[in-house]
Every structure is written in structure tokens, then in C-alpha cells.
Amino acid sequence: MAESFVFEIAAKVLKKLGSATYERISLAWGVRGEFEKLKLTLAAIRVVVLDAKQQQARKHEINACYDVEDLIDEFEIQALRRQVLERTAKKVRHFFSGSNPLAFRFRMGYKIKKANEMLNEIATSMAKFHLTEKHEPNDVIHRERETYSFVNTSSVIGRDEAKQHLVNFLMNPTDGEDIPVLPTVGIGGIGKTTLAQLVFNEESVKSHFELRIWVCVTEDFDIKQLMIKIIKSATRMNCKDMNKEELHKVLQDCLNGKRFFMVLDDVWNEDKKKWSELKDLLCGGAQGSRIIVTTRGRKVATITGIIPPYDLEHLSYDNCLSLFLKLAFKEGEEKQHDNLVRIGEGIVQKCKGVALAVKTLGSLLCSTRIQHDWELVRDSELWKLKQEENDILPALKLIEDEIFFSTFKMHDLVHDLALSVAQNEVNSWNHYSTGNVRHLWFDLSKQDASQLPNNLGCLQSLFLSDEEGKADNESLIAEVISRSKHLRVLDLGNCSLEQLPNNIHYLKQLRWLNLDNNGNIKGFPNSICNLQSLQTLHLVECRGIEELPKDIRYLISLRELSVTTKQTRLQENGISCLTCLRRLIFSECENLEKLFEDIQNLTALRELTIVECNNLVSLPQGLKYLPTLESLSIVKCEKLDLTMEELELEREEGGSLRNLWIEGVPKLESLPQWILLGSIKTLQQLDICNLKNLSTLPTWFQHLTSLKVFKFQNCPRLSSLPEGMQHLTALKRLEIRGCPKLNKRCIKETGEDWPKIAHVPYFYCDDLETTTNEE
């Protein structure tokens, strides 16, 4: 899928060039005509990429698209600098001294001209010669996929016939001493593993075999490792320290005289000699033993099977639609959304009967009921990308998103997706491409800094780590910055830094900067505030920070800020000037007594989290005027007083709060209504924990008509649930932990508070069995 790189980069640049922002920029700088030429040429290249004949994208085309992106970014950066200058008093404008506007116009005009010439040359050659380039095979990619035998049978649709075919194979007697092996063949994501799981857990199969063994094989068909896995599945014995001879004896004892059923899932080995070696090791089982192999490869099936393979067919359209609706909607909910069901039908048709694609997109869309979101998936041009037979990666590309720090176990097909998207542009410390490295991860505690690649001029993402603190990181980072001026992402978390290099301000395209867990940093060069493109800044567990940058208000693109600081007060006209801010976190600010009073200026703020700020005594009055706040978390703030009269809210409605979490606020005896911020009709989840003095819940609880989840934990003085809880018809989940006085009152049928909660589908209470009230 190399062609998808040009396709996506071109699409991204075209989207920028077509936006209202760039329309204004092009008019302001007098480059509208040049921008239009760029758009037309990029569009032409993009169309060729989508041609059914599928030209392979070459490095030259990819680099050209990146160059154009860098070019138009320069205009955006200049526009942001102008915004800052307009807000700034004349006496401090020298802080942003930049290029002469006229000189900038001529310099950028020349660059645009050269970019147009370069793109025209590419477009002409693609149209005239239909050039293609065959890429050399990549190094073997070792999957670390791990499957297991459990399956939720209620979530599997349309595999009854296939299941019965495999069960018949297992049960029907055969002649001969050789163990029958049935290869199950199908493309990635079609449901081979799920089918094997269904059969493995079938009751008749359980009773028929003395021993059932599940082994996830993957690409590394190492006989010793397979022996270890087989023994562990059969006996739960860990034999990883044994040699092959010892393993063989244990394996023979394990299988000797027993009728066993073994699943070898996800087999890639095409070496018949290795397969024969493994087969010989399994000969000790009793007559009637069976093996099922799942594989994508026809050659694998030929090597392993002594009977014809079972070809797993695509799911029927009707079964795919049923599966999609089951995942995208709660039971019966689809009847309320005929428009979305119609769109879903189109999406399912494009999944071409592949279960993983259906599951992935159904799960993706379950979180939104906005018609436009569904239409974006259905109408995405990624479906048009040329794909090989049995390739569903274009469908899965629709789920890409920017996620940092989170780690997930992924289906091997999704792993293929990541590799196909990244290609040679992502490198780790032990493998470098000779081409242009754009994304690099480097562990300084394991590798010498001198081994950093030389070709960093195109680097866009850099992840550095040095938890052992071995390197002279400041000088290294300064050098990398000087060689990587197009960085968009810079992760310096856990790098044992004591200071940030002054040349950080050269990274004018930087969007994301992580400095978490650098406890020795005391402050930052004020030049960091020159990063007008910066959207995310993480400073959590930087416990040495004595003061945030004084000109932090100039980071006008900042959307997410997380902070640990030694300050007792935060400056006015600082963070409150960051009007694009959507997420704000204060963590372990041990000296902080008050937040800034002008917090109401953060009109885009959606999430506010305050954690372990033990000297914080009050919250600012402006908090009640945040119109877009959806999540408020106040955790472990020992001195915080939430009962202050001046914070009483004049209105009960009009707020947007959906999630409220209050924990470890010992002064709190009852929840004040102002804490809802006018969101009595929008709040969906409420968590209250470790409130040792909370004794009552207010009667206004009965008006939380949108509340779906209510959890309270370790509130020992709480003795009863509030009146009117039976009116909370949207409540689906109620959990009570560490509240001993409530336990008896919530006993099913007999407890005094039971009538208030009998309607809740899921209820959990300590010392009581989990209760599910659904039929």
C-alpha cells in the first residue's frame, strides 16, 4: 500500500489549502494564484494514485508532498506570529522579532514557484510514462500476536455451518495411525481464529477429548518454543528452562495414550521439514486425536494437511449487517436511527464480508450518533485505493488516529496496517533506513548517542528515552534540534533533563512536546513561548519547576496542557489567555493555593483535572462560567473547601458537564449544587471516592435525568441513598464500595433503599452479590 502515502499526504495538504484559514492567508500575502496552482497539481497526482492500474508511490513523490506541507506550514506559522503581535504591547514586540514582511513575501513566492515546478514535473512523468517502482522485500516482520481459546459465543454470527463442519471432522472416526490434520484457510480478519475458538469450546468436543491444547504459533515456527507452549497449555507447567531432550520427555508423558485435540492457530511456516519434526513429536496420543491448523497461506495448508483444507468463506451480507448493527447500537436502538442504519448498510457492503473490518468499524461508530461521522466512513476515498485480492487494509485505515503513550494488543491484520502505513519512515534505535527518516524512537540508556542516524533533516517525530540518566542529554538534544527543524512531535519524557536547550524555539512546526518525568528541570527558556504551532505540552512530574514560562500566553495554539509546578499562585493573564485550550491538568502541585481567577476566559475548555494539589484551598469563581466543560475531576486535595458560598451557581441549567469525579476531599460533608456547573440535565457519570466526612447525598440527585453511571467508594459515614433515585430512569450502572452503612439498606428485595434502585440494570455492592436486574 505504498501508494496510500502519497494519497494521504496529498489529501492532507489539499485540505489545508482549501480551508478558510489558508484562503485568508493566501489573500493576505498575495499568493492566492500560486496556492491554486499547487492545489490543481496535487489533485492531479492524487487522481493518478487512485487509478485502477495502481502506480507505486516513489520516494520522490512522497518527499515532494512533504515539502509542500512544510511550505504551507510556514505561512500558517507567520499568521500565528501576527496574531501574537496584535495582542502584544509595542515594548515587548522585540520578543517576536522576525523577518521583514516584504522579504518573507518574496522568499515564499520563490519557494512556491519551485514547488509548483517540482509537482508539475512529477505529474507529467506519471501521466506520460506510468512509471512504477517495485520495492525490495522488507525484512521479515515478526508478529507478537497472541491468541487464546476463549470466545464469547453470543458475539459470533453466521458461522454455524462452518463450526459443524469442523466438529464433524473431530468426531468422525478415521483409519490409519497418522493424526488427521485439518487446515482452515482464509484471509486475515475473516474469522479463522474465532471459528477455532467456537469449536474448541463446544460441549460435545470438551467431553469427547481427554486433552484440549491451544497454541498460538505465529511466524516464528521454533520447535523448542512450540514444545514449551504445548506443555504449558496441556499442564500449566512452565518449562522454559528445559532443554529439548527434557521437553521431549515431558511432552511424551503429557500426550501418552490420551485422545487429544490441538489447535495450532496462525501458522505461517512453509518449511515441510519443520512441520514433520513437530508432527513426529505429537505421535504419542491415542487413536482419535485431531489437529486443526488455521492459516492464511495455501502453501501452509498443503504442507500440514493430509486431507483437503477447509476454506472459510466470507460472511454473507446479511450476517455482516447483523454483526455491524449489534456492535454499532445497543439492543433495539437501531430502530430509532433509520438514517444511520441506511448509511451502515453502505459501509457493510464495502467491508466485503470480512468479519474484522465489520467489527472494527461497527465498534468505531458505536460512540457517535452524528450522521456526518457515519457518512465520513462510508464515503471515504480510502475505499477506492487499489487493493490486492484478500486485502482489507483500506477498510482498516479508516480507524487511524493520533494516540500517544497508550499501548494495545492488536490483531495481526491491524499490525499489518501499521506497517503498511509506516513503511520505511519509522525507525527504532536498532534499525535505520538509508532513506529519509521521519519518525524515530531512540533509547539512550541502551544505545550510544553517536549512533543516531545522520539523515534527520526530514524528521517529524522523535521519541527519546534515558531512564538510567547515562547520557549528556542537553547537548545531544540541542544537536538533534539543530538538525531537525521540521519536527512536529518531540517526546523527551524520562530523559533526566536538567534544562531544555535554548534552541527549542527553532522548532516552529512543533505541535506536541512531552517533558513528563524530568524531575530535575527547574524552569524553561522563555524562548519556548515562540512555539506558536504548539498544541500539546506535558509537564507532569516535573517537580523541580519553580515557575511556568512568564510568556506562556503566547502559545496561542495550545489545546492541551498538563502541569506540575512549585508555584503557590498562578499568574493572571497567563494560562487564561490560551483560548484554544481544551484540556488542562494540574498534577502534584504541592504548593499551589489558588488557580488563576480569570479561568472563565478558557471558553473552549472541555476537561479540567486537579490531582494531588494538597494546599489548594479554593476554586475560582470563574469556573461556573465555562460553557464547554464536559469533564471535571478533583482528586486528593486535602485542604480544598468546596462549600464556599460565593461559588453558589445562579442557574441550574445551561451547562455541558458530562463527567464529574470527586475523590479525597476530606472537608466535604455534602455535595453542593454549584459543583454541577449548571449541568443537572447533562451529567452522565458521577464518581465520588474517599470522602470520609460525606454523610448525606442531596435531594437534587433525583433531577439528574441523564445520569447513566453512579459510583461511590469509601464513604463510611454515608448512611442512605437520596430520595427520588427511582426517578433516575437513565441510570444503568450503580456501584457501592466501602460504605458499610449502606450495605444492609441495599439488600435485594428487603433493604430499605432497594425500591430506589430496583430499576438499575447493573448494581454492585460490597458484601452482596453483584445484581443484574435485566431479564
ABEGO torsion letter per residue (X at the ends): XAAAAAAAAAAAAAAAAABAAAAAAAAAAGAAAAAAAAAAAAAAAAAAAABAAGBBBBAAAAAAAAAAAAAAAAAAAAAAAAAAAAABBAAAAAAABBBBAAAAAAAAAAAAAAAAAAAAAAAAAAAAAGBBBBBBBBBBBBBABBBBABBBAAABBGAAAAAAAAAAAAABBBBEABBBBBBBBBBBGAGAAAAAAAAAABAAAAAABABBBBBBAEABBBAAAAAAAAAAAAAGBBAAABBAAAAAAAAAAAABGBBBBBBBBGBABABAAAAAAAAAAAAABBBGBBBBBBBABAAAAAAABABBBBBBBBBBAAAAAAAAAAAABBBGAAAABAAAAAAAAAAAAAAGGBAAAAAAAAAAAAABABAAAAAAAAABAAAABBBBBGBAAAAAAAABBBBBGBBBBBBAAAAAAAAAAAEAABBBAABBBABBBABBBBBAAABBAAABBABAAABABBBBBBAAGABBAAAAAAAAAAABAABABBBABGAGBABBBAAAAABAABABBBABGBAABABBBAAAAABAABABBBABGBAABABBBAAAAABAABABBBBBBABABBBBGBAAABAABABBBBBGBAABABBBAAAAABAABABBBBBGBAABABBBAAAAABAABABBBBBGBAABBAABAAABBABABGBABABBBBBGBAABABBBAAAAGGAAAABABBBBBGBAABABBBAAAAABAABABBBBBGBAABABBBBGAAABAABABBBBBGBAAAAAAABBGABAAAAAAAABABBBBBGBBBBBABX
